[in-house]
């Protein structure tokens, strides 16, 4: 059973009745009245940590009610003031700084939050949970190196800490230390510790096992599905809109984007020729795939639209192709996708992988396709490309690619919004 935190110092015990009355107002949802009561107490007893903390909580509640970032910043400042008062109970310091860091993160002030978390760790060096939070703080600003150091320290202090294990495994996997990441991810998930039951960890453990050729990958995908993290064992995207039609392969008619498909197939030679011209003259425009999806080989891409934004410079190299696409906002406005040329050379294998979201469908237009040796699997079905023809699949389902031909394969990739998304969702869904 968790011990109740001690929030009152000697002085605050003498004004407990007044503090309790103000807190009662707050708990009843009388936010403005509670704030006025705590402000009066702070004015009367400026050295009272509990009154100051109550004021911060009331400002926090009011910020939520008003949806006001300005009020939330006031709450953050007041949480910070609590800690600078004399004789503050350590439990109150912990609660104040933890909440301050959390609210800073909510406002996107990641570096400010990091400073607050560092303060917590300095004040309570033996509390592994604060170090764990600090590690997350580093991960949120993309500082994996410092996050790694923090989790190594936690695991020295508490070798069985499941939260530290899953995050440490996650970092090792990001460093492509696939085999090393597996025991940490697995033991962390098996621990059942708070914060470990997260779709990302099932996703990366399954992926690591799959890359090692370990059949146990399926067990973890199944478990992730049962825990509600994946839409199915095959469809493992993590940024989803619930209730969208889900199937690996689609026909043009099913998508409703028949005009776009007709236009791509009718103009495929124009799209191909502009792509080939860029390939021949300026190879540097094609950039190697950088998401660590290849087991081996050579795979590069030349991107025209990314997250619904047109790359003007790239489009100057293939002007007719870009003009052709401007007519189709379902593609150019798809902020969860790209439009790009993709070239894959012989001897390439792309690991089984899953796209990030179920909010898009992916069209592949064949431009230069060797007679045999190239295939794509989506879920449990293999298909091959044809020159001048569009293949459509949902890349939130597991897919894998083999290029064992004698010559390169060139395709044109066009992502489109999932047809069941409303106009409002297309406007408001955050980019990926």
C-alpha beads as a LAMMPS data file, in Angstrom:
LAMMPS data file: protein, C-alpha beads

432 atoms
431 bonds

1 atom types
1 bond types

-500.0 500.0 xlo xhi
-500.0 500.0 ylo yhi
-500.0 500.0 zlo zhi

Masses

1 110.0

Atoms # bond

1 1 1 0.000 0.000 0.000
2 1 1 1.376 3.419 -0.977
3 1 1 2.204 5.772 1.881
4 1 1 0.370 9.108 1.777
5 1 1 2.798 11.910 0.944
6 1 1 3.619 14.288 3.799
7 1 1 2.688 17.754 2.554
8 1 1 2.632 19.823 5.762
9 1 1 5.619 21.269 7.597
10 1 1 5.420 22.346 11.251
11 1 1 3.942 25.742 10.445
12 1 1 1.390 24.401 7.936
13 1 1 0.049 22.040 10.570
14 1 1 -1.021 25.120 12.567
15 1 1 -3.135 26.429 9.638
16 1 1 -4.371 23.014 8.510
17 1 1 -8.063 23.934 8.892
18 1 1 -7.722 26.917 6.519
19 1 1 -5.691 24.872 4.023
20 1 1 -8.241 22.041 4.109
21 1 1 -11.127 24.471 3.485
22 1 1 -9.381 25.885 0.374
23 1 1 -8.503 22.392 -0.858
24 1 1 -12.125 21.280 -0.415
25 1 1 -13.214 24.049 -2.812
26 1 1 -10.621 22.865 -5.344
27 1 1 -11.730 19.250 -5.134
28 1 1 -15.362 20.278 -5.615
29 1 1 -14.343 21.937 -8.901
30 1 1 -14.906 25.482 -7.587
31 1 1 -11.672 26.501 -9.278
32 1 1 -11.899 30.310 -9.134
33 1 1 -13.010 30.276 -5.472
34 1 1 -10.217 27.846 -4.580
35 1 1 -7.641 30.074 -6.294
36 1 1 -8.892 33.146 -4.401
37 1 1 -8.745 31.206 -1.112
38 1 1 -5.175 29.997 -1.725
39 1 1 -4.038 33.460 -2.896
40 1 1 -5.373 34.940 0.362
41 1 1 -3.464 32.290 2.334
42 1 1 -0.247 32.989 0.382
43 1 1 -0.607 36.717 1.086
44 1 1 -1.225 36.050 4.760
45 1 1 1.414 33.304 5.138
46 1 1 4.015 33.865 2.391
47 1 1 6.299 31.199 3.918
48 1 1 3.628 28.445 3.713
49 1 1 4.702 25.792 1.145
50 1 1 1.320 24.034 1.225
51 1 1 -0.615 27.272 0.521
52 1 1 1.720 28.036 -2.405
53 1 1 1.306 24.488 -3.759
54 1 1 -2.501 24.810 -3.500
55 1 1 -2.295 28.082 -5.450
56 1 1 -0.232 26.350 -8.166
57 1 1 -2.733 23.481 -8.396
58 1 1 -5.665 25.902 -8.629
59 1 1 -3.923 27.871 -11.415
60 1 1 -3.238 24.534 -13.144
61 1 1 -6.933 23.573 -12.878
62 1 1 -8.016 26.992 -14.130
63 1 1 -5.601 26.810 -17.082
64 1 1 -7.259 23.563 -18.130
65 1 1 -10.735 25.019 -17.684
66 1 1 -9.881 28.191 -19.665
67 1 1 -7.552 26.382 -22.089
68 1 1 -5.091 29.146 -21.320
69 1 1 -1.338 28.695 -21.837
70 1 1 -0.764 31.991 -20.037
71 1 1 -2.486 30.693 -16.892
72 1 1 -0.557 27.422 -17.199
73 1 1 2.705 29.374 -17.247
74 1 1 1.602 31.060 -13.989
75 1 1 1.046 27.609 -12.469
76 1 1 4.509 26.501 -13.616
77 1 1 6.086 29.574 -11.976
78 1 1 4.167 28.953 -8.733
79 1 1 5.203 25.263 -8.597
80 1 1 8.781 26.526 -8.915
81 1 1 8.276 29.027 -6.062
82 1 1 7.164 26.217 -3.702
83 1 1 10.609 24.645 -3.835
84 1 1 12.450 27.862 -2.952
85 1 1 10.578 28.311 0.369
86 1 1 12.175 27.269 3.683
87 1 1 11.344 23.930 5.393
88 1 1 9.448 22.387 2.476
89 1 1 8.580 18.699 3.096
90 1 1 10.475 16.521 0.607
91 1 1 7.235 14.904 -0.650
92 1 1 5.922 18.359 -1.559
93 1 1 9.155 19.225 -3.389
94 1 1 8.812 16.010 -5.401
95 1 1 5.170 16.658 -6.307
96 1 1 5.818 20.298 -7.247
97 1 1 8.833 19.680 -9.473
98 1 1 7.319 16.604 -11.124
99 1 1 4.160 18.513 -12.004
100 1 1 6.198 21.523 -13.155
101 1 1 8.208 19.330 -15.532
102 1 1 5.048 17.668 -16.827
103 1 1 3.331 21.015 -17.519
104 1 1 6.478 22.381 -19.219
105 1 1 6.458 19.367 -21.524
106 1 1 2.763 19.950 -22.255
107 1 1 3.630 23.497 -23.409
108 1 1 6.450 22.120 -25.584
109 1 1 9.127 23.659 -23.329
110 1 1 11.261 20.514 -23.462
111 1 1 14.525 22.126 -22.391
112 1 1 12.891 23.900 -19.460
113 1 1 11.367 20.588 -18.422
114 1 1 14.802 18.971 -18.628
115 1 1 16.249 21.570 -16.222
116 1 1 13.408 20.854 -13.769
117 1 1 13.976 17.090 -14.023
118 1 1 17.736 17.564 -13.504
119 1 1 16.928 19.519 -10.326
120 1 1 14.762 16.622 -9.089
121 1 1 17.537 14.106 -9.748
122 1 1 20.107 16.293 -7.924
123 1 1 17.803 16.643 -4.900
124 1 1 16.838 12.949 -4.775
125 1 1 19.760 11.028 -6.311
126 1 1 18.552 7.637 -5.057
127 1 1 15.066 7.854 -6.545
128 1 1 15.205 5.822 -9.783
129 1 1 11.792 7.084 -10.947
130 1 1 13.121 10.653 -11.309
131 1 1 16.088 9.410 -13.296
132 1 1 13.663 7.482 -15.504
133 1 1 11.702 10.687 -16.121
134 1 1 14.931 12.536 -16.907
135 1 1 15.787 9.857 -19.493
136 1 1 12.414 10.453 -21.171
137 1 1 13.151 14.201 -21.085
138 1 1 16.371 13.608 -23.036
139 1 1 14.578 11.323 -25.517
140 1 1 11.956 14.025 -26.140
141 1 1 14.648 16.427 -27.365
142 1 1 16.338 13.662 -29.401
143 1 1 19.358 13.399 -27.100
144 1 1 19.663 9.600 -27.071
145 1 1 23.256 9.661 -25.784
146 1 1 22.403 11.381 -22.514
147 1 1 19.217 9.305 -22.172
148 1 1 21.342 6.176 -22.541
149 1 1 23.725 7.303 -19.785
150 1 1 20.772 7.985 -17.468
151 1 1 19.248 4.539 -18.018
152 1 1 22.635 2.847 -17.523
153 1 1 22.824 4.627 -14.169
154 1 1 19.281 3.516 -13.230
155 1 1 20.102 -0.091 -14.103
156 1 1 23.217 0.081 -11.902
157 1 1 21.029 1.349 -9.040
158 1 1 18.025 -0.894 -9.759
159 1 1 18.952 -3.785 -12.097
160 1 1 15.342 -4.996 -12.360
161 1 1 13.720 -1.645 -13.194
162 1 1 11.407 -2.527 -16.093
163 1 1 10.858 1.092 -17.184
164 1 1 14.609 1.652 -17.553
165 1 1 14.984 -1.673 -19.375
166 1 1 12.403 -0.992 -22.096
167 1 1 13.785 2.495 -22.700
168 1 1 17.387 1.264 -22.734
169 1 1 16.395 -1.479 -25.185
170 1 1 14.582 1.100 -27.306
171 1 1 17.778 3.210 -27.492
172 1 1 19.967 0.197 -28.362
173 1 1 17.534 -0.701 -31.160
174 1 1 17.723 2.878 -32.488
175 1 1 21.525 2.430 -32.561
176 1 1 20.961 -0.710 -34.674
177 1 1 22.271 -2.936 -31.865
178 1 1 19.475 -5.357 -32.640
179 1 1 20.581 -8.476 -30.732
180 1 1 21.597 -6.428 -27.660
181 1 1 18.247 -4.631 -27.532
182 1 1 16.142 -7.813 -27.313
183 1 1 16.740 -8.923 -23.686
184 1 1 16.165 -5.392 -22.354
185 1 1 12.917 -4.902 -24.289
186 1 1 11.688 -8.391 -23.427
187 1 1 12.520 -8.304 -19.694
188 1 1 11.175 -4.768 -19.419
189 1 1 7.831 -5.770 -20.963
190 1 1 7.677 -8.950 -18.876
191 1 1 8.196 -6.898 -15.699
192 1 1 4.765 -5.288 -16.109
193 1 1 6.160 -2.148 -14.404
194 1 1 4.193 1.105 -14.889
195 1 1 5.058 2.799 -18.185
196 1 1 6.241 -0.395 -19.908
197 1 1 2.935 -1.392 -21.550
198 1 1 3.434 0.808 -24.587
199 1 1 2.882 -0.103 -28.251
200 1 1 6.331 1.179 -29.247
201 1 1 8.074 -1.435 -27.119
202 1 1 6.027 -4.346 -28.511
203 1 1 6.632 -2.913 -31.997
204 1 1 10.418 -2.692 -31.598
205 1 1 10.833 -6.002 -29.767
206 1 1 8.878 -7.813 -32.494
207 1 1 10.890 -6.028 -35.182
208 1 1 14.222 -6.884 -33.511
209 1 1 13.254 -10.560 -33.151
210 1 1 12.069 -10.643 -36.778
211 1 1 15.393 -9.264 -37.974
212 1 1 17.208 -11.945 -35.978
213 1 1 15.032 -14.583 -37.683
214 1 1 13.350 -15.451 -34.380
215 1 1 9.795 -16.830 -34.718
216 1 1 8.967 -15.444 -31.249
217 1 1 8.380 -12.067 -32.950
218 1 1 4.838 -13.160 -33.790
219 1 1 4.089 -13.894 -30.123
220 1 1 4.958 -10.302 -29.162
221 1 1 2.931 -8.850 -32.039
222 1 1 -0.004 -11.005 -30.921
223 1 1 0.434 -9.783 -27.347
224 1 1 0.645 -6.158 -28.527
225 1 1 -2.596 -6.689 -30.429
226 1 1 -4.297 -8.281 -27.399
227 1 1 -3.196 -5.350 -25.232
228 1 1 -4.922 -2.978 -27.677
229 1 1 -1.756 -1.382 -29.102
230 1 1 -2.172 -2.714 -32.666
231 1 1 -5.271 -2.857 -34.870
232 1 1 -4.282 -6.444 -35.753
233 1 1 -1.214 -8.688 -35.748
234 1 1 -0.436 -7.517 -39.303
235 1 1 -1.526 -3.863 -38.985
236 1 1 0.852 -2.386 -36.413
237 1 1 0.885 1.376 -37.064
238 1 1 0.829 3.478 -33.889
239 1 1 -0.703 6.790 -35.107
240 1 1 -4.203 5.775 -36.046
241 1 1 -7.760 6.926 -36.517
242 1 1 -10.122 4.244 -35.239
243 1 1 -12.733 2.626 -37.446
244 1 1 -11.113 3.149 -40.857
245 1 1 -11.532 0.301 -43.347
246 1 1 -8.489 -1.935 -43.009
247 1 1 -7.235 -4.285 -45.725
248 1 1 -3.716 -4.827 -47.115
249 1 1 -4.472 -4.441 -50.846
250 1 1 -6.900 -2.000 -52.496
251 1 1 -8.318 -1.485 -55.983
252 1 1 -8.591 1.969 -57.551
253 1 1 -12.387 1.738 -57.372
254 1 1 -12.323 0.927 -53.644
255 1 1 -10.255 4.044 -52.931
256 1 1 -12.508 6.358 -54.939
257 1 1 -9.361 7.942 -56.424
258 1 1 -9.922 6.557 -59.929
259 1 1 -9.098 9.873 -61.654
260 1 1 -5.682 10.011 -60.003
261 1 1 -4.933 6.378 -60.896
262 1 1 -6.034 6.919 -64.520
263 1 1 -3.858 10.039 -64.759
264 1 1 -0.790 8.244 -63.360
265 1 1 -1.243 5.267 -65.692
266 1 1 -1.956 7.431 -68.738
267 1 1 1.135 9.622 -68.145
268 1 1 3.479 6.945 -66.827
269 1 1 6.058 7.411 -69.622
270 1 1 6.253 11.171 -68.984
271 1 1 6.770 10.512 -65.237
272 1 1 9.348 7.825 -66.052
273 1 1 11.300 9.961 -68.515
274 1 1 11.553 12.930 -66.138
275 1 1 12.716 10.565 -63.382
276 1 1 15.332 8.969 -65.637
277 1 1 16.646 12.394 -66.712
278 1 1 17.173 13.385 -63.079
279 1 1 18.793 10.017 -62.367
280 1 1 21.232 10.324 -65.225
281 1 1 22.234 13.962 -64.729
282 1 1 22.100 14.502 -60.994
283 1 1 22.400 11.243 -59.107
284 1 1 22.823 13.241 -55.884
285 1 1 19.102 14.171 -55.961
286 1 1 18.309 10.553 -55.111
287 1 1 19.079 10.134 -51.410
288 1 1 19.676 6.737 -49.762
289 1 1 16.802 5.393 -47.645
290 1 1 17.664 6.486 -44.103
291 1 1 15.164 4.718 -41.821
292 1 1 17.269 1.581 -41.399
293 1 1 14.750 -0.558 -43.268
294 1 1 17.237 -2.416 -45.476
295 1 1 18.888 -5.675 -44.564
296 1 1 21.189 -5.202 -47.579
297 1 1 21.437 -3.467 -50.918
298 1 1 21.018 -0.042 -52.491
299 1 1 17.726 1.874 -52.293
300 1 1 17.376 5.614 -52.924
301 1 1 14.517 8.097 -53.187
302 1 1 13.848 11.486 -54.737
303 1 1 11.077 13.300 -52.845
304 1 1 8.712 15.864 -54.416
305 1 1 6.160 16.297 -51.604
306 1 1 6.692 15.569 -47.909
307 1 1 3.973 15.948 -45.227
308 1 1 1.798 17.874 -47.676
309 1 1 4.582 20.354 -48.510
310 1 1 5.889 20.732 -52.039
311 1 1 9.658 20.703 -52.560
312 1 1 9.904 23.528 -55.105
313 1 1 13.553 22.819 -55.963
314 1 1 12.881 19.131 -56.606
315 1 1 9.834 19.987 -58.741
316 1 1 11.941 22.240 -60.960
317 1 1 13.788 19.076 -62.039
318 1 1 10.567 17.200 -62.925
319 1 1 8.121 20.041 -63.771
320 1 1 5.585 18.099 -65.853
321 1 1 5.196 15.393 -63.207
322 1 1 4.589 17.995 -60.500
323 1 1 2.085 19.934 -62.653
324 1 1 0.222 16.689 -63.263
325 1 1 -0.042 16.014 -59.513
326 1 1 -1.208 19.518 -58.539
327 1 1 -4.735 18.524 -59.617
328 1 1 -5.003 15.898 -56.851
329 1 1 -5.162 17.351 -53.327
330 1 1 -5.804 13.869 -51.868
331 1 1 -2.104 13.278 -52.673
332 1 1 -0.376 16.690 -52.534
333 1 1 -2.280 17.612 -49.357
334 1 1 -1.660 14.297 -47.577
335 1 1 0.295 15.488 -44.540
336 1 1 0.867 11.918 -43.436
337 1 1 2.627 10.865 -46.618
338 1 1 5.038 11.597 -49.451
339 1 1 5.241 11.688 -53.222
340 1 1 8.572 10.396 -54.508
341 1 1 10.563 8.383 -57.008
342 1 1 12.108 5.218 -55.604
343 1 1 14.993 3.329 -57.176
344 1 1 16.097 -0.067 -55.911
345 1 1 19.145 -1.902 -57.211
346 1 1 19.690 -5.671 -57.485
347 1 1 20.601 -7.521 -54.281
348 1 1 18.355 -5.395 -52.048
349 1 1 16.100 -6.778 -49.328
350 1 1 13.836 -4.517 -47.261
351 1 1 13.007 -5.921 -43.824
352 1 1 9.386 -6.632 -42.960
353 1 1 8.166 -3.301 -41.574
354 1 1 5.053 -1.257 -40.886
355 1 1 4.280 2.369 -41.755
356 1 1 3.471 4.807 -38.923
357 1 1 -0.229 5.494 -39.604
358 1 1 -3.451 3.963 -40.943
359 1 1 -4.498 7.381 -42.320
360 1 1 -2.953 6.908 -45.767
361 1 1 -2.855 4.449 -48.645
362 1 1 0.215 4.031 -50.838
363 1 1 0.193 3.911 -54.638
364 1 1 3.145 2.410 -56.542
365 1 1 3.346 3.244 -60.256
366 1 1 5.725 0.923 -62.146
367 1 1 8.225 2.884 -64.291
368 1 1 11.195 0.566 -64.977
369 1 1 10.431 -2.985 -63.884
370 1 1 12.762 -5.932 -64.617
371 1 1 11.012 -8.999 -66.086
372 1 1 11.533 -11.078 -62.939
373 1 1 13.117 -10.979 -59.474
374 1 1 11.192 -8.062 -57.937
375 1 1 8.284 -8.580 -55.556
376 1 1 6.485 -7.001 -52.632
377 1 1 4.589 -8.748 -49.849
378 1 1 1.882 -6.941 -47.898
379 1 1 0.455 -9.001 -45.009
380 1 1 0.288 -12.544 -46.452
381 1 1 0.084 -11.796 -50.181
382 1 1 2.923 -11.259 -52.681
383 1 1 2.524 -9.072 -55.766
384 1 1 4.770 -7.777 -58.550
385 1 1 4.925 -4.405 -60.297
386 1 1 4.097 -3.764 -63.947
387 1 1 5.291 -0.861 -66.046
388 1 1 2.505 1.704 -66.430
389 1 1 0.292 0.083 -63.773
390 1 1 -0.576 1.255 -60.242
391 1 1 -0.501 -1.072 -57.222
392 1 1 -2.319 0.203 -54.109
393 1 1 -1.712 -1.060 -50.583
394 1 1 -2.097 0.045 -46.986
395 1 1 1.447 0.366 -45.641
396 1 1 0.233 0.275 -42.024
397 1 1 0.163 -3.497 -42.656
398 1 1 3.481 -5.354 -42.486
399 1 1 5.212 -5.345 -45.876
400 1 1 8.538 -6.553 -47.260
401 1 1 10.397 -6.101 -50.576
402 1 1 12.891 -8.252 -52.525
403 1 1 14.946 -7.010 -55.493
404 1 1 16.800 -9.997 -56.985
405 1 1 16.646 -8.922 -60.639
406 1 1 19.533 -8.192 -62.965
407 1 1 18.720 -4.503 -63.359
408 1 1 17.400 -1.615 -61.254
409 1 1 13.703 -1.131 -60.420
410 1 1 12.219 2.393 -60.628
411 1 1 8.753 3.187 -59.276
412 1 1 6.800 6.340 -58.450
413 1 1 5.205 6.438 -54.989
414 1 1 2.105 8.533 -54.279
415 1 1 0.564 8.526 -50.800
416 1 1 -3.093 9.547 -50.482
417 1 1 -5.399 10.174 -47.543
418 1 1 -7.425 7.140 -46.488
419 1 1 -10.729 7.682 -48.353
420 1 1 -12.853 7.359 -45.190
421 1 1 -11.218 10.344 -43.443
422 1 1 -13.491 13.393 -43.239
423 1 1 -12.492 16.790 -44.657
424 1 1 -12.140 18.011 -41.057
425 1 1 -9.743 15.151 -40.182
426 1 1 -7.649 15.828 -43.285
427 1 1 -7.343 19.460 -42.221
428 1 1 -6.564 18.856 -38.552
429 1 1 -4.617 15.595 -38.228
430 1 1 -1.001 16.421 -37.282
431 1 1 1.625 15.725 -39.933
432 1 1 3.763 12.563 -39.860

Bonds

1 1 1 2
2 1 2 3
3 1 3 4
4 1 4 5
5 1 5 6
6 1 6 7
7 1 7 8
8 1 8 9
9 1 9 10
10 1 10 11
11 1 11 12
12 1 12 13
13 1 13 14
14 1 14 15
15 1 15 16
16 1 16 17
17 1 17 18
18 1 18 19
19 1 19 20
20 1 20 21
21 1 21 22
22 1 22 23
23 1 23 24
24 1 24 25
25 1 25 26
26 1 26 27
27 1 27 28
28 1 28 29
29 1 29 30
30 1 30 31
31 1 31 32
32 1 32 33
33 1 33 34
34 1 34 35
35 1 35 36
36 1 36 37
37 1 37 38
38 1 38 39
39 1 39 40
40 1 40 41
41 1 41 42
42 1 42 43
43 1 43 44
44 1 44 45
45 1 45 46
46 1 46 47
47 1 47 48
48 1 48 49
49 1 49 50
50 1 50 51
51 1 51 52
52 1 52 53
53 1 53 54
54 1 54 55
55 1 55 56
56 1 56 57
57 1 57 58
58 1 58 59
59 1 59 60
60 1 60 61
61 1 61 62
62 1 62 63
63 1 63 64
64 1 64 65
65 1 65 66
66 1 66 67
67 1 67 68
68 1 68 69
69 1 69 70
70 1 70 71
71 1 71 72
72 1 72 73
73 1 73 74
74 1 74 75
75 1 75 76
76 1 76 77
77 1 77 78
78 1 78 79
79 1 79 80
80 1 80 81
81 1 81 82
82 1 82 83
83 1 83 84
84 1 84 85
85 1 85 86
86 1 86 87
87 1 87 88
88 1 88 89
89 1 89 90
90 1 90 91
91 1 91 92
92 1 92 93
93 1 93 94
94 1 94 95
95 1 95 96
96 1 96 97
97 1 97 98
98 1 98 99
99 1 99 100
100 1 100 101
101 1 101 102
102 1 102 103
103 1 103 104
104 1 104 105
105 1 105 106
106 1 106 107
107 1 107 108
108 1 108 109
109 1 109 110
110 1 110 111
111 1 111 112
112 1 112 113
113 1 113 114
114 1 114 115
115 1 115 116
116 1 116 117
117 1 117 118
118 1 118 119
119 1 119 120
120 1 120 121
121 1 121 122
122 1 122 123
123 1 123 124
124 1 124 125
125 1 125 126
126 1 126 127
127 1 127 128
128 1 128 129
129 1 129 130
130 1 130 131
131 1 131 132
132 1 132 133
133 1 133 134
134 1 134 135
135 1 135 136
136 1 136 137
137 1 137 138
138 1 138 139
139 1 139 140
140 1 140 141
141 1 141 142
142 1 142 143
143 1 143 144
144 1 144 145
145 1 145 146
146 1 146 147
147 1 147 148
148 1 148 149
149 1 149 150
150 1 150 151
151 1 151 152
152 1 152 153
153 1 153 154
154 1 154 155
155 1 155 156
156 1 156 157
157 1 157 158
158 1 158 159
159 1 159 160
160 1 160 161
161 1 161 162
162 1 162 163
163 1 163 164
164 1 164 165
165 1 165 166
166 1 166 167
167 1 167 168
168 1 168 169
169 1 169 170
170 1 170 171
171 1 171 172
172 1 172 173
173 1 173 174
174 1 174 175
175 1 175 176
176 1 176 177
177 1 177 178
178 1 178 179
179 1 179 180
180 1 180 181
181 1 181 182
182 1 182 183
183 1 183 184
184 1 184 185
185 1 185 186
186 1 186 187
187 1 187 188
188 1 188 189
189 1 189 190
190 1 190 191
191 1 191 192
192 1 192 193
193 1 193 194
194 1 194 195
195 1 195 196
196 1 196 197
197 1 197 198
198 1 198 199
199 1 199 200
200 1 200 201
201 1 201 202
202 1 202 203
203 1 203 204
204 1 204 205
205 1 205 206
206 1 206 207
207 1 207 208
208 1 208 209
209 1 209 210
210 1 210 211
211 1 211 212
212 1 212 213
213 1 213 214
214 1 214 215
215 1 215 216
216 1 216 217
217 1 217 218
218 1 218 219
219 1 219 220
220 1 220 221
221 1 221 222
222 1 222 223
223 1 223 224
224 1 224 225
225 1 225 226
226 1 226 227
227 1 227 228
228 1 228 229
229 1 229 230
230 1 230 231
231 1 231 232
232 1 232 233
233 1 233 234
234 1 234 235
235 1 235 236
236 1 236 237
237 1 237 238
238 1 238 239
239 1 239 240
240 1 240 241
241 1 241 242
242 1 242 243
243 1 243 244
244 1 244 245
245 1 245 246
246 1 246 247
247 1 247 248
248 1 248 249
249 1 249 250
250 1 250 251
251 1 251 252
252 1 252 253
253 1 253 254
254 1 254 255
255 1 255 256
256 1 256 257
257 1 257 258
258 1 258 259
259 1 259 260
260 1 260 261
261 1 261 262
262 1 262 263
263 1 263 264
264 1 264 265
265 1 265 266
266 1 266 267
267 1 267 268
268 1 268 269
269 1 269 270
270 1 270 271
271 1 271 272
272 1 272 273
273 1 273 274
274 1 274 275
275 1 275 276
276 1 276 277
277 1 277 278
278 1 278 279
279 1 279 280
280 1 280 281
281 1 281 282
282 1 282 283
283 1 283 284
284 1 284 285
285 1 285 286
286 1 286 287
287 1 287 288
288 1 288 289
289 1 289 290
290 1 290 291
291 1 291 292
292 1 292 293
293 1 293 294
294 1 294 295
295 1 295 296
296 1 296 297
297 1 297 298
298 1 298 299
299 1 299 300
300 1 300 301
301 1 301 302
302 1 302 303
303 1 303 304
304 1 304 305
305 1 305 306
306 1 306 307
307 1 307 308
308 1 308 309
309 1 309 310
310 1 310 311
311 1 311 312
312 1 312 313
313 1 313 314
314 1 314 315
315 1 315 316
316 1 316 317
317 1 317 318
318 1 318 319
319 1 319 320
320 1 320 321
321 1 321 322
322 1 322 323
323 1 323 324
324 1 324 325
325 1 325 326
326 1 326 327
327 1 327 328
328 1 328 329
329 1 329 330
330 1 330 331
331 1 331 332
332 1 332 333
333 1 333 334
334 1 334 335
335 1 335 336
336 1 336 337
337 1 337 338
338 1 338 339
339 1 339 340
340 1 340 341
341 1 341 342
342 1 342 343
343 1 343 344
344 1 344 345
345 1 345 346
346 1 346 347
347 1 347 348
348 1 348 349
349 1 349 350
350 1 350 351
351 1 351 352
352 1 352 353
353 1 353 354
354 1 354 355
355 1 355 356
356 1 356 357
357 1 357 358
358 1 358 359
359 1 359 360
360 1 360 361
361 1 361 362
362 1 362 363
363 1 363 364
364 1 364 365
365 1 365 366
366 1 366 367
367 1 367 368
368 1 368 369
369 1 369 370
370 1 370 371
371 1 371 372
372 1 372 373
373 1 373 374
374 1 374 375
375 1 375 376
376 1 376 377
377 1 377 378
378 1 378 379
379 1 379 380
380 1 380 381
381 1 381 382
382 1 382 383
383 1 383 384
384 1 384 385
385 1 385 386
386 1 386 387
387 1 387 388
388 1 388 389
389 1 389 390
390 1 390 391
391 1 391 392
392 1 392 393
393 1 393 394
394 1 394 395
395 1 395 396
396 1 396 397
397 1 397 398
398 1 398 399
399 1 399 400
400 1 400 401
401 1 401 402
402 1 402 403
403 1 403 404
404 1 404 405
405 1 405 406
406 1 406 407
407 1 407 408
408 1 408 409
409 1 409 410
410 1 410 411
411 1 411 412
412 1 412 413
413 1 413 414
414 1 414 415
415 1 415 416
416 1 416 417
417 1 417 418
418 1 418 419
419 1 419 420
420 1 420 421
421 1 421 422
422 1 422 423
423 1 423 424
424 1 424 425
425 1 425 426
426 1 426 427
427 1 427 428
428 1 428 429
429 1 429 430
430 1 430 431
431 1 431 432
